């Protein structure tokens, strides 16, 4: 398909060469202004030779930035108005390079694997067939207007990576899921979630399906890699899960390898949902230890104390049930992240409470987003928590207790003349979107995104930061135009 026009700020070209035009922590910065930018034509995608870098769908050694967006380039951008598009912006020695990109047709993908929550538009990846190129597990066949978070219709599929990345002209390949309702995801609608659950070095997929017994519960089906190009796994196993599954989040492979823990987020009706952490391993999934964690819609896996073990943080994203009597959460959940330090055994460790910047809470939409980010390459992740209207707090926990890395939040804002207007500065505040070492220099970059839509389903303006200064910025508003 033809690519749309890209608009970037005039200083970005100079920035990539000189480091000029950097923002500062706590200083509001407007997004790229189309009137001041220049139209850049799309360039050929660099051809990679394969490797083992996470999120590298073209195998050139640089992690890529992937997102789903309902924005079509004609204003709006509300997820209720149209299908989602899968977009890949390829990494480079200068970070995400918006001139090298792939844009899928609207509706080709209905949902993708969840990477935390509040980041439901950020797809997860894994090299499912072992060819050295990361692949993208998705749901296909979802109904128009879906938000991509909890879709009850659709079949698991794979967008295959390759030397020049995935081909937007090709439909996602199918995934063979035994049992359930014709192989479709169950009522929870969780997209297939990648991770190495048995620790053998091959990427696997976890999928929620309807119970094969007809019971009013869900089942977790684990599809073990490597997969063939027909979507068939090497073997499968299953585990009943009660109550129903609202989402699955897997840990990335840690520094020492080994099985990736799997977080099961149970269904909810607008409140902060219950969480179960499955301690995965080479044995039958039915025998995995299940650790009951505190409720929360936010989650992030990382190594927050730098000890080489995977930790998990779960927390309050600000949403509340709007039914009478259900507008509050317990004190140990309200306005908090709870960090559980690994390694994980048969019993859940005592959580370390991390107070978050207070918010008024929302009856409909999440207010916080989160990511784990190693901004200085020292092996210890920072917990980056964004709050609508406030900005991003960077919380370091390698000293045993979490504390803000700076005196002020990191703030980037969308344009005053945009859809959300000059009189809504809170609505224009960019959110935490992703964190990865997109330029392969040994330290991560924190990516922020501004979304003009009411339901936050159309990231359009982007800032790539080192946690304080900008390393790049671009506008994806015309990618779907």
Secondary structure, 3 states (H helix, E strand, C coil): CCCCCEEECCHHHHHHHHCCCCCCCCCCCECCCCCCCEEECCCCCCCCCCCCCCCCCCCCCCCCEEEEECCCCCCCCCHHHCCCEEEEECCCCCCCCCCCEEECCCCCCCEECCCCCCCCCCCCCECCCCCCCCEEEEEECCCCCCCCCCCCCCEEEEECCCCCCCCCCCCCEECCCCCCECCEECCCCCCCEEECCCCCCCCEEEEEEECCCCCCCEEEEEEECCCCCCCCCCEEEEEEECCCEEEEEECCCCCCCCCCCEEEEECCCCCCCCEEEEECCCCCHHHCEEEEECCCCEEEEECCCCCCCCEEEEECCCECCCCCCCCCCCCCCCCEEEEECCCCCCCCCCCEEEECCCCCCECCCCCEEEEEECCCCCCCCEEEEEECCCEEEEEECCCCCCEECCCCCECCECCCCCCCCCCCCHHHECEEEEEECCCCCCCCEEEEEEECCCCCCEEEEEEEECCCCEEEEEECCCCCC
